[in-house]
Amino acid sequence: MDWKIIVVIVVGLSLFFFVRQCSRDDAPKYDKIQAQERAERAASLDQKKINEAEEARRELEEGARAARGTRPAEETATLETADFKATFTTRGGSLRSFTLKDPQYREPPRNWADGTRNEKAETYVPVNLVTTNPDVWDINNPLRFEVYEGLPGLLPEADYRVVDGATDRVVFEYDQPGFPIVITKKFEVDKKSGPYQIWLTVQVRNRGPSRHRFRAAVVQQGYQHASETSGGMFSKPPNLQQAICRYGGATFRSTIEKLETPFSGMGVSFAGVETNYFLAAMIPGDATPTTCFAYATPQQVIRTELRFGEVELEPGAAKIFKIKNYLGPKRFRVLRAAGHELTEAVDFGWLWPICQFLLALLLAFQSWFVNWGVAIILLTVVVKVVLTPLTHRSFVSAERMRQLKPQVDELNVKYKDDAQAKQKAMMDLYKQNGVNPLGGCLPTLLQMPIWIALYTTLRTSPELYRAPFFGWIRDLASPDPYFVTPIVMGGLMFVQQRITPMAGDSMQNKMMMYFMPIMFTAMMLFLPSGLTLYILVSTVLSILHQYYIHRRSPRTAMAAPRAARKG
């Protein structure tokens, strides 16, 4: 055998066994066992290091608490504008309360003994965007500055002191005895940027002789009581707290039940917590890269952190973090003026163009007539006028069907035993007389997207939050408490069904005549009274339109179907 062939065979076999030996899929069992044992030892060592670091941190914190002694008494400072009153506390240099001054924004008072709200209270209190309990869990106060990695020994229950105060700013300082880091927090009212905005500037200064590394975050938080997590039949409750993050062109929002696994997103435009109508958002104040981190705590608190990257502080150096905060109603125009993609906090859904158009019309009408119920009525009239060219043809077709009813009755008698022949004869009759048997459904189909969009607008626009109409209707975004408007609307829909001729079997028509009003009435019992008002007025206008066509329609003879003439 040629030696060259022998060399090729040996090299080939060597490569084959080498590849098999090194293949991850075909590795010998003992190699896999050894690799697994090495991974377990490494994980054990990592966990040991983590446990040792946690133990060292706890020891340092206990030493710091002993050096501090008794916690100093709490002090507060207030910043106030025409739109809000913000009270800050030395407990964490954080936000103790943030109440809105607009009398429209009021809510049932919360009983902190059990966490529930007293919906039957005679007097409602101003909406407070700090929903945690500062008297019991001050560590859950919003706008705390927290170090989540590095600087061991820094107390989490930091007690700041007020070092400066004015009508437009308040400055806190945290100087822990024996600790090399000093933290200063300055809150300032930002009137130039628009309402409901506060700047937070945090300075971390290294006064020690050594270099220090750490990672820090500013926290926004919201308490969620179990009684506020379940909504009505068709809607989520207005006080449902959600974490929200706008990052990399996408929006993340989640309730507390879905935050079993923490969320993290980079490239943050804003991060915070929200409800249907209100938003507490943190906005990066400079080009420093930030991460949104959201999770839930055992105290039923949603935490959203605006996390910063690692900082390395040389002796004598300082690092400044700037955060702009928007705390207020999710008024679309105000959010748009504030920028930073805050309008993404308004969840209009897939019908957002229609929602924005309806909201713009409502705002215009309300500015003229003050009352939001009147604005909804005017909106109904405008929509009705816009759709008149289409609905008019539908109602004319329905009137022609009314005039064809005697001939339809003849066909029902003639072809009572032959459904197929009866259907064909009816189609011929409708075709010869230019009648669309499905035309009566057109007005409802045209209105459906508008109904859905108006429902969404009522449930997401704080302009309509607790907006009254008159009498017993004190909140157009909530169901009619006495069910008056749904029942009246159902009765009017029944009248409309009676005067709207329909094609098909008379038994089916009778079923539809009763089914549609009953179904809509049942739905409107649980939907916003503003939407019920819209459908009620729309139904009245449709009845008047149909009556007008009926009065103007000439009583001319209609063509008979060929099949009937031959018979």
C-alpha positions in Angstrom: 0.0 0.0 0.0 1.3 3.4 -0.9 2.6 5.3 2.2 0.7 8.4 1.1 -2.5 6.6 1.4 -1.5 5.3 4.9 -0.8 8.9 6.0 -4.1 10.1 4.7 -6.0 7.3 6.5 -4.1 8.0 9.8 -4.7 11.7 9.6 -8.3 11.2 8.7 -8.9 8.8 11.6 -7.1 11.1 14.0 -9.2 14.1 13.0 -12.4 12.0 13.3 -11.6 10.8 16.8 -10.4 14.3 17.8 -13.6 15.9 16.6 -15.7 13.2 18.4 -13.7 13.7 21.6 -14.1 17.5 21.5 -17.7 17.5 20.3 -20.1 18.9 22.8 -22.9 16.5 21.8 -20.7 13.4 21.8 -18.5 14.2 24.8 -17.9 11.2 27.1 -20.1 11.0 30.2 -17.3 11.5 32.6 -16.4 14.8 30.8 -20.0 16.0 31.2 -20.0 15.0 34.8 -16.8 16.8 35.5 -18.1 19.9 33.7 -21.3 19.8 35.7 -19.3 19.4 39.0 -17.1 22.4 38.0 -20.1 24.5 37.3 -21.7 23.6 40.6 -18.5 24.4 42.5 -18.3 27.8 40.7 -22.0 28.5 41.5 -21.4 27.5 45.1 -18.4 29.8 45.3 -20.3 32.7 43.7 -23.2 32.2 46.2 -20.7 32.0 49.0 -19.2 35.3 48.0 -22.7 36.8 47.7 -23.6 35.6 51.2 -20.4 36.8 52.6 -20.9 40.2 51.0 -24.5 40.4 52.3 -23.3 39.4 55.8 -20.6 42.1 55.7 -23.1 44.7 54.5 -25.5 43.8 57.3 -22.7 44.1 59.9 -21.7 47.5 58.5 -25.3 48.7 58.6 -25.8 47.5 62.2 -22.6 49.4 63.1 -23.9 52.5 61.3 -27.3 52.3 63.2 -25.5 51.9 66.5 -23.3 55.0 65.7 -26.4 56.9 64.7 -28.4 56.1 67.8 -32.0 57.2 67.9 -33.5 58.2 64.6 -34.0 62.0 64.4 -37.6 63.4 64.3 -39.1 63.7 60.9 -39.1 67.1 59.2 -41.1 68.1 56.1 -40.8 70.8 53.5 -43.4 71.9 50.9 -43.3 73.1 47.3 -46.6 74.6 46.0 -47.8 75.8 42.6 -51.2 76.6 41.2 -51.5 72.9 40.1 -50.1 70.9 43.0 -48.8 70.8 46.5 -45.8 68.6 47.1 -44.6 67.7 50.6 -41.1 66.2 51.1 -39.8 64.4 54.1 -36.4 64.0 55.7 -37.1 60.2 55.7 -35.1 59.3 52.7 -35.2 62.8 51.4 -38.3 61.6 49.5 -41.8 62.6 48.5 -44.4 62.3 51.3 -47.4 63.5 49.4 -48.3 65.1 46.0 -51.9 66.4 45.8 -53.5 68.0 42.8 -55.4 71.3 43.3 -57.9 71.1 40.5 -61.3 70.5 42.2 -62.2 68.0 39.5 -59.4 65.6 40.7 -60.8 64.2 43.9 -61.0 60.6 45.2 -62.4 58.6 48.0 -60.3 58.8 51.2 -58.2 55.8 52.0 -58.5 54.0 55.3 -54.9 52.9 56.1 -56.1 50.5 58.8 -57.0 48.1 56.1 -55.9 49.9 52.9 -59.4 50.3 51.4 -61.0 53.4 50.0 -64.3 54.7 51.5 -66.4 55.0 48.3 -69.4 56.2 50.3 -67.6 59.1 52.0 -69.6 62.3 51.9 -66.4 64.3 51.2 -63.8 63.3 48.7 -60.1 64.3 49.1 -57.7 65.7 46.5 -56.0 63.0 44.4 -52.7 62.1 45.9 -50.1 60.6 43.6 -48.2 59.2 46.6 -50.3 56.1 47.2 -47.9 54.4 49.7 -48.3 54.8 53.4 -45.5 57.2 54.6 -46.4 56.8 58.3 -45.7 53.0 58.3 -43.5 52.3 55.2 -41.5 55.4 54.5 -39.0 53.2 52.7 -41.7 53.0 50.0 -41.9 56.8 49.5 -41.4 57.9 45.9 -38.3 59.7 44.6 -35.9 58.0 46.9 -32.3 57.8 45.8 -31.0 54.2 46.4 -27.7 52.5 45.9 -28.3 48.9 44.8 -24.7 47.9 44.3 -21.6 49.1 46.1 -21.1 51.5 49.1 -21.6 48.8 51.8 -22.7 50.3 55.1 -25.0 53.0 53.6 -28.2 52.8 55.5 -31.3 52.2 53.4 -33.5 54.1 55.9 -31.4 57.2 55.4 -32.4 60.3 57.4 -31.7 63.5 55.6 -31.7 67.0 57.0 -33.1 70.2 55.4 -30.2 72.5 54.5 -32.0 75.0 52.3 -35.6 75.9 51.5 -37.4 78.5 49.4 -40.7 78.9 47.5 -39.3 77.1 44.4 -36.8 74.6 45.9 -35.9 72.5 48.9 -32.4 70.9 49.5 -31.7 67.8 51.7 -28.4 66.4 52.8 -27.4 63.0 54.0 -24.3 62.8 56.1 -23.9 59.4 57.7 -21.4 59.4 60.7 -18.2 57.8 59.7 -19.2 57.2 56.1 -17.1 58.6 53.2 -20.1 59.5 51.0 -22.3 62.6 51.3 -25.5 62.8 49.3 -27.3 66.0 48.5 -30.8 66.1 46.9 -32.4 69.2 45.5 -36.1 69.4 44.4 -37.0 72.4 42.2 -40.3 73.5 40.7 -40.0 73.5 36.9 -42.5 76.2 35.9 -40.8 77.0 32.5 -41.4 73.4 31.2 -45.1 73.3 32.0 -47.4 72.2 34.9 -46.9 69.2 37.1 -43.1 69.0 36.8 -40.3 68.9 39.4 -36.6 68.6 38.8 -34.6 66.3 41.1 -30.8 66.8 41.2 -28.7 64.4 43.3 -25.0 65.0 44.1 -22.9 62.1 45.5 -19.6 63.4 46.9 -16.6 61.3 48.0 -15.0 62.9 50.9 -12.9 59.9 51.8 -9.3 59.0 50.9 -10.2 55.9 48.8 -11.9 55.4 45.4 -15.5 54.1 45.5 -17.7 52.3 42.9 -21.4 52.0 43.0 -24.7 51.8 41.0 -27.6 53.9 42.0 -31.3 54.5 41.1 -34.2 56.8 41.7 -37.4 55.1 42.6 -41.1 55.7 41.8 -43.6 53.5 43.7 -47.3 52.8 43.9 -49.4 50.8 46.5 -52.0 48.4 45.1 -54.7 47.2 47.4 -56.4 43.9 46.4 -59.8 45.6 46.3 -58.7 47.9 43.4 -57.4 45.2 41.1 -60.7 44.0 39.8 -62.8 46.2 37.5 -66.3 46.1 36.2 -67.7 43.8 33.6 -66.2 45.7 30.7 -63.5 47.9 32.2 -60.5 48.0 34.4 -60.8 50.0 37.7 -59.6 53.6 37.6 -57.2 53.2 40.5 -55.4 50.1 39.1 -51.7 50.8 39.5 -49.3 49.8 36.7 -45.6 50.0 36.2 -44.8 51.8 32.9 -41.5 52.1 31.0 -40.9 53.8 27.6 -37.7 52.4 26.3 -36.1 52.0 22.8 -39.4 53.0 21.0 -41.5 50.4 22.9 -43.8 50.8 25.9 -44.0 48.3 28.8 -46.8 48.4 31.2 -47.8 45.8 33.8 -50.1 45.3 36.8 -48.7 43.9 40.1 -50.0 40.4 39.3 -47.9 40.2 36.2 -44.7 41.5 37.8 -43.7 38.1 39.3 -40.6 38.4 37.1 -38.8 41.8 37.2 -38.7 43.7 33.9 -35.6 45.5 32.6 -35.4 47.8 29.5 -32.6 50.1 28.2 -32.7 53.4 26.3 -35.3 55.0 28.6 -37.5 57.9 27.7 -39.4 57.8 30.9 -40.3 55.3 33.7 -42.8 55.3 36.5 -46.2 54.2 37.7 -49.6 55.1 36.3 -53.4 54.6 36.6 -56.1 55.2 34.0 -56.0 58.9 34.4 -52.7 59.8 36.3 -49.0 59.4 35.7 -45.9 59.7 38.0 -43.0 59.5 35.5 -39.2 59.9 35.9 -37.4 61.3 32.9 -33.6 61.1 32.5 -32.3 64.7 32.8 -29.2 64.3 30.7 -27.5 61.9 28.2 -26.4 59.4 31.0 -27.5 55.9 29.9 -30.3 54.6 32.1 -32.2 51.4 32.6 -35.9 50.9 33.6 -36.2 48.2 36.2 -39.7 47.2 37.5 -40.9 44.7 40.0 -43.3 44.1 42.9 -42.6 44.0 46.7 -44.3 41.8 49.3 -46.1 44.9 50.6 -48.2 45.1 47.4 -46.1 47.9 46.1 -45.1 48.4 42.5 -41.5 49.7 42.2 -40.1 51.2 39.0 -36.5 52.3 39.2 -34.6 54.6 36.9 -31.2 52.9 37.2 -27.9 54.5 36.2 -24.7 52.8 35.1 -21.7 52.1 37.3 -20.0 55.2 38.8 -16.4 55.4 40.0 -15.6 58.2 42.4 -12.1 59.3 43.1 -11.3 61.0 46.4 -12.8 64.5 46.5 -14.8 63.9 43.4 -18.6 64.2 43.0 -21.2 62.8 40.6 -24.4 64.5 39.7 -27.6 62.8 38.6 -30.5 64.9 37.1 -34.1 63.6 36.8 -37.1 65.4 35.6 -40.4 64.3 37.1 -43.9 64.6 35.7 -46.6 64.0 38.3 -50.1 64.8 37.2 -53.1 63.9 35.0 -52.6 62.3 31.6 -53.9 65.3 29.7 -52.9 64.6 26.2 -52.0 68.2 25.2 -50.0 68.8 28.4 -48.1 65.5 27.9 -47.4 66.4 24.3 -46.0 69.8 25.4 -43.8 68.2 28.0 -42.2 66.0 25.4 -40.1 62.9 26.1 -42.8 60.6 24.5 -45.0 61.1 27.6 -48.1 60.9 25.3 -47.3 57.1 25.0 -48.7 56.9 28.6 -52.2 57.5 27.2 -53.4 54.1 26.1 -55.8 54.9 23.3 -55.3 51.5 21.7 -55.5 50.8 17.9 -58.2 53.4 17.4 -55.9 56.2 18.6 -56.5 58.5 15.6 -60.3 58.5 16.2 -59.8 58.9 19.9 -57.6 61.9 19.5 -60.0 63.5 17.0 -63.0 62.9 19.4 -61.1 64.3 22.3 -60.1 67.4 20.3 -63.8 68.0 19.4 -64.9 67.4 23.0 -62.3 69.9 24.3 -63.5 72.5 21.8 -67.2 72.0 22.7 -66.5 72.0 26.4 -64.6 75.3 26.1 -67.7 76.8 24.6 -70.4 75.4 26.9 -68.4 74.3 30.0 -70.6 71.2 30.6 -69.0 67.9 29.3 -72.5 66.3 28.8 -73.4 69.1 26.4 -70.1 68.6 24.7 -70.9 64.9 24.1 -74.4 65.8 22.8 -72.8 68.3 20.3 -70.2 65.6 19.3 -73.1 63.3 18.6 -74.8 65.9 16.4 -71.5 66.5 14.5 -70.9 62.8 13.9 -74.5 62.4 12.8 -74.2 65.2 10.3 -70.9 63.8 8.9 -72.5 60.3 8.4 -75.8 61.7 7.0 -74.9 61.1 3.3 -74.4 57.4 4.0 -77.1 56.8 6.6 -79.6 58.7 4.4 -79.3 56.2 1.6 -79.7 53.4 4.2 -82.9 54.9 5.6 -84.3 55.6 2.1 -83.7 51.9 1.3 -85.4 51.0 4.6 -88.4 53.1 3.6 -88.7 51.4 0.3 -88.7 48.1 2.1 -91.6 49.4 4.1 -93.5 50.1 0.9 -92.6 46.6 -0.3 -94.1 44.9 2.7 -97.4 43.9 1.2 -95.6 42.2 -1.7 -93.2 40.5 0.7 -96.2 39.2 2.7 -97.6 37.8 -0.6 -94.4 36.0 -1.3 -94.3 34.6 2.2 -97.8 33.1 1.7 -97.1 31.9 -1.9 -93.7 30.2 -1.1 -94.4 29.2 2.5 -93.3 25.6 1.7 -90.3 26.5 -0.5 -87.8 28.6 1.4 -85.3 28.6 -1.4 -87.8 29.9 -4.0 -89.1 32.5 -1.5 -85.6 33.8 -0.9 -84.9 34.0 -4.6 -88.2 35.8 -5.3 -87.5 38.3 -2.5 -84.0 39.0 -3.8 -85.5 39.7 -7.3 -88.1 42.0 -5.7 -85.4 44.0 -3.8 -83.1 44.2 -6.9 -85.8 45.4 -9.2 -86.8 48.2 -6.7 -83.2 49.2 -5.8 -83.5 48.1 -2.2 -80.5 46.8 -0.1 -81.9 44.4 2.5 -78.8 44.8 4.6 -78.9 48.6 4.4 -80.5 48.9 7.9 -77.4 47.5 9.5 -75.2 50.2 7.9 -75.8 53.0 10.5 -74.9 50.7 13.4 -71.8 49.4 11.6 -70.6 52.9 10.9 -71.1 53.9 14.5 -69.3 50.9 16.1 -65.7 52.3 15.7 -66.9 55.6 17.1 -68.6 54.0 20.1 -65.4 52.0 20.9 -63.2 55.0 20.4 -65.5 57.2 22.6 -65.5 54.5 25.3 -61.7 54.4 25.3 -61.6 58.2 25.4 -63.9 58.4 28.4 -61.9 55.7 30.3 -58.4 57.3 29.6 -58.8 61.0 29.4 -58.5 62.8 32.7 -60.4 65.8 31.2 -63.5 63.6 31.7 -62.4 62.3 35.1 -65.5 62.7 37.4 -66.9 65.2 34.9 -70.6 65.9 35.8 -73.5 66.3 33.4 -76.6 67.3 35.5 -78.7 65.9 38.3 -77.8 62.4 39.3 -75.0 62.0 36.6 -72.0 63.2 38.4 -69.3 61.3 36.5 -69.6 60.8 32.8 -66.8 58.3 32.9 -68.7 56.0 35.3 -72.0 54.1 34.8 -75.3 55.8 35.5 -75.8 55.0 39.2 -79.6 54.7 38.8 -79.7 53.1 35.3 -82.0 55.8 34.0 -80.1 56.6 30.7 -79.6 52.9 29.8 -83.3 52.1 30.2 -84.4 55.2 28.2 -81.8 54.4 25.5 -83.1 50.8 25.4 -86.7 52.0 25.0 -85.7 54.3 22.1 -83.8 51.6 20.4 -86.9 49.4 20.6 -88.8 52.2 18.9 -86.2 52.5 16.2 -86.3 48.7 15.6 -90.1 48.9 15.2 -89.9 51.6 12.5 -86.9 50.0 10.6 -88.1 47.4 8.1 -85.9 44.3 8.0 -85.5 41.5 5.4 -85.9 37.9 6.3 -88.2 35.8 8.3 -90.7 37.7 10.4 -90.0 35.5 13.5 -86.3 36.4 13.2 -87.2 40.1 12.8 -89.3 40.0 15.9 -86.4 38.3 17.8 -84.0 41.0 16.6 -86.5 43.7 17.5 -86.4 42.6 21.2 -82.9 41.2 21.4 -80.9 44.3 20.2 -82.5 46.8 22.7 -82.2 44.3 25.6 -78.6 43.5 24.8 -77.5 47.1 24.5 -79.4 48.1 27.6 -77.7 45.3 29.6 -74.3 46.4 28.3 -74.8 50.1 29.1 -75.7 49.3 32.7 -71.9 48.8 33.2 -70.4 51.2 30.7 -69.7 55.0 31.1 -72.8 57.2 31.2 -71.1 59.5 28.7 -71.1 56.7 26.1 -74.8 55.8 27.0 -75.6 59.5 26.5 -74.0 59.5 23.1 -75.9 56.4 21.9 -79.2 57.7 23.3 -78.9 61.1 21.5 -77.7 59.3 18.3 -80.8 57.0 18.5 -83.1 60.0 18.9 -81.5 61.7 15.9 -81.9 58.5 13.8 -85.6 58.2 14.7 -86.2 61.8 13.7 -84.2 61.2 10.4 -86.3 58.1 9.6 -89.5 59.9 10.4 -88.5 62.7 8.1 -87.8 60.3 5.3 -91.1 58.5 5.9 -93.1 61.8 5.7 -91.3 62.9 2.5 -91.4 59.5 0.8 -93.8 59.3 -2.2 -96.4 56.5 -2.0 -95.6 55.0 -5.5 -96.3 51.6 -6.7 -93.4 49.3 -6.5 -92.4 46.7 -9.1 -93.6 43.2 -8.5 -91.1 40.3 -8.9 -91.2 38.2 -12.1 -91.9 35.0 -10.2 -94.9 36.6 -8.6 -96.2 38.0 -11.9 -95.9 34.6 -13.6 -97.8 33.0 -10.7 
